[in-house]
Amino acid sequence: MKKGFSMLEVLVALAIGGLLLVSSTDLLVSISKRWVEGPSSKDAFDAHVNGVSRFLVAVMEEATVPTLNSNGNQAIDLRRPVGFSESEDPLIHFYLREAPPFFVWPKGPANRVHAYLYFEDGEGLSIAWFSELQELEKNEEGEMVPEDEEEMFKTLISPFCETIHYCYYGDEDDGELDIREWEYPTDLRESEKTEGKFQLPAFLKLVFRGEEEDLDRTITIPVERLSPNGLKEESQ
C-alpha cells in the first residue's frame, strides 16, 4: 500500500519552506547593504559568511524535481549549463519553483528557475540561472534551455568565497576493515562506473577570504526530495 502526505500537510510544508527562503534572502540582502554602507569589520565579515551559508541551505532545501528537463528523480544533480563544453566539469544544478526575490529578469521576479552554483577564481560564488518562462529550445540532450549563454542570468552571492571543496566519503575498503575517510578535493570526483560522469558530493565546504582571517562553512546537499506533484510516496 502506498501512502502520501495529505494536501494540508503539503501546503503547510511549502508555506514554511517559502518563509525560510524569504527570511534567508532578506538576511543576505540586509548583510550585503550593511557591508557596502558601513566600514568593513570582522563582525560584518562573519555576518556575511553566515548569511551566505543560511541562504544556500535554504535554497537547496527548497529544491525539487523539475517538471521540465527532469532527469530521474533527483532534485539536485550535476549538469552543464549553456556555453559549457564537454571538456568542462558540470556544475551543481537544482530547480526552484519560486526563486529568491533578487532573481529578477526583465519581466519581473523569476519563477520555475534552473540554478547552477558557479564559482570563478577571483570573482567568487554566483548562481547562474534561467527560467522555464523564457524562450527556450531543445539541445542535443533533449533538454529545453536558452538558445545561448547570453540569455543566462548570473547573481553574485559572495565575492569573498575563495575556494570550494567537494566532500566525498572515501570508497576504499580493505577486507572487513573499513578504512574509508572523508575527502575534500577542489574538483568534482569522476565516476568509477560511468566514463565521463561525475559524482555528486555529500557536502560543500566553502572557504571565505577575509582581511583578518579565513572562515569556512559546510553546506549539506539534500538527497531526498518531493516528487513534482509535491507528494512523497512511501511503501508500506
Buried (B, 14 or more C-beta within 10 A) or exposed (E): EEEBBEEEEBEEBBEEBBEBBBEBBBBBBEBBEBBEEEEEBEEBBBBBBBBBBBBBBBBBBBBBBBEEBEEEEBBBBBBBBBBBEEEEEBBBBBBBBBBBEBBEBEEEEBBBBBBBBBBEEEEBBBBBBBBBEBEBEEBEEEBBBBEEBEBBBBBBBBBBBBBBBBBBEEEEEEEEEEEEEEBEEEEBBEEEEEEEEBBBBBBBBBBBBBEEEEBEBEBEBEEEBBEBEBBBEEEE
